[in-house]
Amino acid sequence: MKSNKEKAIFRSPVKNYLERYMKPNGTYHKLINEADAFFNIALKEYKKGKKEKDDKTIRQGAEKAWNAAVQATLALAVRKSKSLPRSYKAQFIFLNEFCNKNKAKINGSKLDLNFSAFAKFLHGECFYFGNYELFELDVYFNRVAQYIDIIKNFKHEL
């Protein structure tokens, strides 16, 4: 018979992670709080960048808004599955399956499609390439806020 120490060595990192953090003050709460925190920082940076007409600050805000969506997605995944999606593709697949079962939408658009749009626009076009219009960012920031709220509201139904 293996000792607890020996058993711990052979556990998967994801299983250890989930066992350790599924408590009320654990992973779901940590991740959803991080999503909120990143979004609040993103919004402050975006507003500051718009006011000062500072492209770098605007782009940093967009990247943090994208990260807020990623953290919220991970929080939902922790609540709904036994494995944590480690890549954006795995997160999209998880969201697609979740949306097919739960019909979660933002203005008629499924969460998985919003997640992909956030990746493409906030992370790719805006942050990396500096290709954005402020009115587009206004829309995307609003959608990220809705995205996080929808995930928070699902916690009672999970």
MARZA-194579 format. One record per residue: residue number from 1; residue in three letters; x, y, z of N, C-alpha, C in turn. Coordinates in steps of 0.2 Angstrom, whole numbers. Layout:
<nodes>
{NUM, "ala", {X, Y, Z}, {X, Y, Z}, {X, Y, Z}},
...
</nodes>
This chain:
<nodes>
{1, "met", {4, -6, 0}, {0, 0, 0}, {4, 6, 0}},
{2, "lys", {3, 11, -4}, {6, 17, -5}, {5, 22, 1}},
{3, "ser", {10, 26, 3}, {9, 31, 8}, {5, 37, 4}},
{4, "asn", {3, 42, 8}, {0, 48, 5}, {5, 52, 1}},
{5, "lys", {11, 52, 3}, {16, 55, 0}, {17, 52, -7}},
{6, "glu", {18, 45, -7}, {19, 42, -14}, {13, 43, -18}},
{7, "lys", {7, 43, -15}, {1, 44, -19}, {1, 51, -23}},
{8, "ala", {3, 56, -19}, {3, 63, -21}, {8, 64, -27}},
{9, "ile", {13, 60, -27}, {18, 60, -32}, {15, 58, -39}},
{10, "phe", {10, 53, -39}, {8, 50, -45}, {1, 53, -47}},
{11, "arg", {-2, 58, -43}, {-8, 62, -45}, {-6, 66, -51}},
{12, "ser", {-11, 67, -55}, {-10, 72, -61}, {-10, 79, -58}},
{13, "pro", {-7, 84, -61}, {-7, 91, -59}, {-14, 94, -60}},
{14, "val", {-18, 92, -65}, {-24, 95, -65}, {-29, 92, -59}},
{15, "lys", {-28, 86, -58}, {-32, 83, -52}, {-30, 86, -46}},
{16, "asn", {-23, 87, -44}, {-21, 91, -38}, {-24, 98, -38}},
{17, "tyr", {-24, 101, -44}, {-26, 108, -45}, {-33, 108, -43}},
{18, "leu", {-37, 104, -46}, {-45, 104, -44}, {-46, 102, -37}},
{19, "glu", {-43, 97, -35}, {-44, 95, -28}, {-42, 101, -23}},
{20, "arg", {-37, 104, -24}, {-35, 109, -20}, {-39, 115, -20}},
{21, "tyr", {-42, 117, -26}, {-45, 123, -26}, {-53, 123, -28}},
{22, "met", {-56, 118, -27}, {-63, 118, -28}, {-67, 120, -22}},
{23, "lys", {-64, 122, -17}, {-67, 124, -11}, {-70, 131, -12}},
{24, "pro", {-75, 133, -8}, {-78, 140, -9}, {-73, 146, -10}},
{25, "asn", {-67, 145, -7}, {-62, 150, -8}, {-57, 148, -13}},
{26, "gly", {-58, 143, -17}, {-53, 140, -21}, {-54, 142, -28}},
{27, "thr", {-52, 138, -33}, {-51, 140, -40}, {-57, 144, -43}},
{28, "tyr", {-63, 141, -43}, {-68, 145, -46}, {-68, 152, -44}},
{29, "his", {-68, 153, -38}, {-69, 160, -35}, {-62, 164, -36}},
{30, "lys", {-57, 161, -36}, {-50, 164, -38}, {-51, 167, -45}},
{31, "leu", {-53, 162, -49}, {-53, 164, -57}, {-58, 169, -58}},
{32, "ile", {-64, 168, -55}, {-69, 173, -57}, {-67, 180, -54}},
{33, "asn", {-64, 180, -48}, {-62, 186, -45}, {-56, 189, -50}},
{34, "glu", {-52, 185, -52}, {-46, 188, -57}, {-50, 190, -63}},
{35, "ala", {-55, 187, -66}, {-58, 190, -72}, {-61, 197, -70}},
{36, "asp", {-64, 198, -64}, {-66, 204, -63}, {-61, 209, -62}},
{37, "ala", {-55, 207, -58}, {-50, 212, -57}, {-46, 214, -64}},
{38, "phe", {-45, 209, -68}, {-42, 211, -75}, {-47, 215, -79}},
{39, "phe", {-53, 214, -78}, {-58, 218, -82}, {-58, 225, -80}},
{40, "asn", {-58, 226, -73}, {-58, 233, -70}, {-51, 237, -72}},
{41, "ile", {-46, 233, -72}, {-39, 236, -74}, {-40, 238, -81}},
{42, "ala", {-42, 233, -85}, {-43, 234, -93}, {-47, 241, -94}},
{43, "leu", {-53, 241, -91}, {-57, 247, -92}, {-54, 254, -90}},
{44, "lys", {-50, 253, -84}, {-46, 260, -82}, {-41, 261, -87}},
{45, "glu", {-37, 256, -90}, {-32, 258, -95}, {-35, 260, -101}},
{46, "tyr", {-41, 257, -103}, {-44, 259, -109}, {-46, 266, -109}},
{47, "lys", {-50, 268, -104}, {-52, 275, -103}, {-47, 280, -103}},
{48, "lys", {-41, 278, -99}, {-35, 282, -99}, {-32, 283, -105}},
{49, "gly", {-31, 278, -109}, {-29, 278, -116}, {-33, 282, -121}},
{50, "lys", {-39, 282, -120}, {-44, 286, -124}, {-43, 293, -123}},
{51, "lys", {-43, 295, -116}, {-43, 302, -114}, {-36, 305, -116}},
{52, "glu", {-31, 301, -115}, {-24, 303, -117}, {-22, 302, -124}},
{53, "lys", {-26, 299, -128}, {-25, 297, -135}, {-18, 293, -135}},
{54, "asp", {-17, 288, -131}, {-11, 284, -130}, {-13, 277, -133}},
{55, "asp", {-10, 276, -138}, {-11, 269, -142}, {-9, 263, -138}},
{56, "lys", {-3, 264, -134}, {0, 258, -131}, {-5, 257, -125}},
{57, "thr", {-7, 262, -121}, {-12, 261, -115}, {-18, 257, -118}},
{58, "ile", {-21, 260, -123}, {-27, 257, -126}, {-26, 249, -127}},
{59, "arg", {-21, 248, -131}, {-19, 241, -133}, {-18, 237, -126}},
{60, "gln", {-15, 239, -121}, {-14, 236, -115}, {-21, 234, -112}},
{61, "gly", {-25, 239, -112}, {-32, 238, -109}, {-36, 232, -113}},
{62, "ala", {-35, 232, -120}, {-38, 227, -124}, {-35, 220, -122}},
{63, "glu", {-29, 220, -121}, {-26, 213, -119}, {-28, 211, -112}},
{64, "lys", {-29, 216, -108}, {-32, 214, -101}, {-39, 212, -101}},
{65, "ala", {-43, 215, -106}, {-50, 213, -107}, {-50, 206, -109}},
{66, "trp", {-46, 204, -114}, {-45, 197, -117}, {-44, 192, -111}},
{67, "asn", {-39, 194, -107}, {-37, 190, -101}, {-43, 189, -96}},
{68, "ala", {-47, 194, -95}, {-52, 193, -91}, {-57, 188, -94}},
{69, "ala", {-58, 188, -100}, {-62, 183, -103}, {-59, 176, -103}},
{70, "val", {-53, 175, -103}, {-50, 169, -102}, {-51, 167, -95}},
{71, "gln", {-49, 171, -90}, {-50, 169, -83}, {-57, 167, -82}},
{72, "ala", {-62, 170, -84}, {-69, 169, -83}, {-71, 162, -87}},
{73, "thr", {-68, 161, -92}, {-69, 154, -96}, {-66, 148, -92}},
{74, "leu", {-60, 150, -89}, {-57, 144, -85}, {-61, 143, -78}},
{75, "ala", {-64, 149, -76}, {-68, 148, -70}, {-74, 143, -71}},
{76, "leu", {-77, 145, -77}, {-83, 141, -79}, {-81, 133, -80}},
{77, "ala", {-75, 132, -83}, {-73, 126, -85}, {-72, 122, -78}},
{78, "val", {-69, 125, -73}, {-67, 122, -67}, {-74, 120, -64}},
{79, "arg", {-79, 124, -65}, {-86, 122, -62}, {-89, 116, -66}},
{80, "lys", {-88, 116, -72}, {-92, 111, -76}, {-88, 105, -78}},
{81, "ser", {-82, 104, -77}, {-78, 98, -80}, {-73, 96, -75}},
{82, "lys", {-70, 90, -76}, {-65, 88, -72}, {-58, 90, -74}},
{83, "ser", {-58, 93, -80}, {-51, 95, -83}, {-51, 102, -85}},
{84, "leu", {-46, 105, -84}, {-45, 112, -86}, {-42, 113, -93}},
{85, "pro", {-46, 116, -97}, {-43, 117, -104}, {-37, 121, -104}},
{86, "arg", {-32, 119, -107}, {-25, 122, -106}, {-23, 126, -112}},
{87, "ser", {-27, 126, -118}, {-26, 130, -123}, {-32, 134, -125}},
{88, "tyr", {-31, 139, -129}, {-37, 143, -132}, {-42, 138, -136}},
{89, "lys", {-39, 134, -140}, {-43, 129, -144}, {-47, 125, -139}},
{90, "ala", {-44, 122, -134}, {-47, 118, -129}, {-53, 122, -125}},
{91, "gln", {-52, 128, -124}, {-57, 132, -121}, {-63, 134, -125}},
{92, "phe", {-61, 135, -132}, {-67, 136, -137}, {-71, 129, -137}},
{93, "ile", {-67, 123, -138}, {-71, 117, -138}, {-76, 116, -132}},
{94, "phe", {-73, 117, -126}, {-77, 117, -120}, {-83, 122, -120}},
{95, "leu", {-82, 128, -122}, {-87, 133, -123}, {-92, 131, -128}},
{96, "asn", {-90, 128, -133}, {-95, 126, -138}, {-99, 120, -136}},
{97, "glu", {-96, 115, -132}, {-100, 110, -129}, {-105, 113, -124}},
{98, "phe", {-103, 117, -120}, {-107, 121, -114}, {-112, 124, -118}},
{99, "cys", {-111, 128, -123}, {-116, 132, -126}, {-122, 128, -129}},
{100, "asn", {-120, 122, -132}, {-124, 118, -135}, {-129, 115, -130}},
{101, "lys", {-127, 114, -124}, {-131, 112, -119}, {-135, 117, -115}},
{102, "asn", {-132, 123, -114}, {-135, 128, -110}, {-138, 134, -114}},
{103, "lys", {-137, 135, -120}, {-139, 141, -124}, {-137, 147, -122}},
{104, "ala", {-131, 148, -119}, {-128, 154, -116}, {-127, 159, -122}},
{105, "lys", {-129, 165, -122}, {-128, 169, -127}, {-127, 177, -125}},
{106, "ile", {-124, 181, -129}, {-124, 188, -128}, {-127, 191, -134}},
{107, "asn", {-132, 195, -133}, {-136, 198, -139}, {-137, 193, -145}},
{108, "gly", {-139, 187, -143}, {-140, 182, -148}, {-134, 178, -151}},
{109, "ser", {-128, 180, -148}, {-122, 176, -151}, {-120, 172, -145}},
{110, "lys", {-118, 165, -147}, {-116, 160, -142}, {-109, 163, -139}},
{111, "leu", {-108, 160, -132}, {-102, 162, -129}, {-96, 160, -132}},
{112, "asp", {-96, 154, -135}, {-90, 152, -139}, {-88, 156, -145}},
{113, "leu", {-93, 159, -148}, {-92, 163, -154}, {-89, 170, -151}},
{114, "asn", {-92, 172, -146}, {-89, 178, -142}, {-82, 177, -140}},
{115, "phe", {-80, 172, -137}, {-74, 170, -135}, {-69, 171, -141}},
{116, "ser", {-71, 168, -147}, {-66, 168, -153}, {-66, 175, -155}},
{117, "ala", {-71, 179, -155}, {-71, 186, -157}, {-66, 190, -153}},
{118, "phe", {-66, 188, -146}, {-62, 192, -141}, {-54, 190, -143}},
{119, "ala", {-53, 184, -144}, {-46, 182, -146}, {-44, 185, -152}},
{120, "lys", {-48, 185, -157}, {-46, 188, -164}, {-45, 196, -163}},
{121, "phe", {-50, 199, -160}, {-50, 206, -160}, {-46, 209, -155}},
{122, "leu", {-47, 208, -148}, {-44, 211, -143}, {-37, 209, -142}},
{123, "his", {-36, 202, -143}, {-29, 199, -142}, {-25, 200, -149}},
{124, "gly", {-28, 199, -154}, {-24, 199, -161}, {-24, 205, -164}},
{125, "glu", {-30, 208, -166}, {-30, 214, -170}, {-28, 220, -166}},
{126, "cys", {-31, 221, -160}, {-29, 227, -157}, {-23, 226, -153}},
{127, "phe", {-21, 221, -149}, {-15, 221, -145}, {-9, 220, -149}},
{128, "tyr", {-9, 215, -153}, {-3, 214, -157}, {-2, 218, -163}},
{129, "phe", {-7, 220, -167}, {-7, 224, -173}, {-9, 231, -173}},
{130, "gly", {-12, 233, -167}, {-14, 240, -166}, {-19, 242, -171}},
{131, "asn", {-23, 237, -174}, {-28, 238, -179}, {-35, 238, -175}},
{132, "tyr", {-37, 244, -174}, {-44, 245, -170}, {-47, 252, -171}},
{133, "glu", {-53, 252, -170}, {-57, 258, -170}, {-60, 259, -163}},
{134, "leu", {-60, 265, -160}, {-62, 265, -153}, {-70, 263, -152}},
{135, "phe", {-74, 264, -157}, {-81, 262, -157}, {-81, 254, -156}},
{136, "glu", {-76, 251, -160}, {-76, 243, -160}, {-74, 241, -153}},
{137, "leu", {-69, 245, -150}, {-67, 243, -143}, {-73, 244, -138}},
{138, "asp", {-76, 249, -139}, {-82, 250, -134}, {-87, 244, -134}},
{139, "val", {-88, 242, -140}, {-93, 236, -141}, {-90, 230, -138}},
{140, "tyr", {-83, 229, -139}, {-80, 223, -136}, {-79, 223, -129}},
{141, "phe", {-78, 229, -126}, {-77, 230, -119}, {-84, 228, -116}},
{142, "asn", {-90, 231, -119}, {-96, 229, -116}, {-98, 222, -117}},
{143, "arg", {-96, 218, -122}, {-97, 211, -122}, {-93, 207, -117}},
{144, "val", {-87, 209, -116}, {-83, 206, -111}, {-86, 206, -104}},
{145, "ala", {-89, 212, -103}, {-92, 213, -96}, {-99, 209, -96}},
{146, "gln", {-102, 208, -101}, {-108, 204, -102}, {-106, 196, -101}},
{147, "tyr", {-101, 195, -104}, {-98, 188, -104}, {-97, 186, -97}},
{148, "ile", {-93, 190, -93}, {-91, 188, -86}, {-98, 188, -82}},
{149, "asp", {-102, 192, -83}, {-109, 192, -79}, {-113, 186, -81}},
{150, "ile", {-113, 184, -87}, {-116, 177, -89}, {-113, 171, -85}},
{151, "ile", {-107, 171, -85}, {-103, 166, -82}, {-104, 166, -74}},
{152, "lys", {-104, 172, -71}, {-106, 172, -64}, {-113, 170, -63}},
{153, "asn", {-118, 172, -67}, {-125, 170, -66}, {-126, 162, -67}},
{154, "phe", {-122, 159, -71}, {-122, 152, -72}, {-120, 148, -66}},
{155, "lys", {-116, 151, -61}, {-114, 147, -56}, {-119, 144, -51}},
{156, "his", {-125, 147, -51}, {-131, 145, -47}, {-134, 139, -51}},
{157, "glu", {-133, 138, -57}, {-137, 133, -61}, {-132, 127, -62}},
{158, "leu", {-126, 127, -60}, {-121, 122, -62}, {-122, 116, -57}},
</nodes>
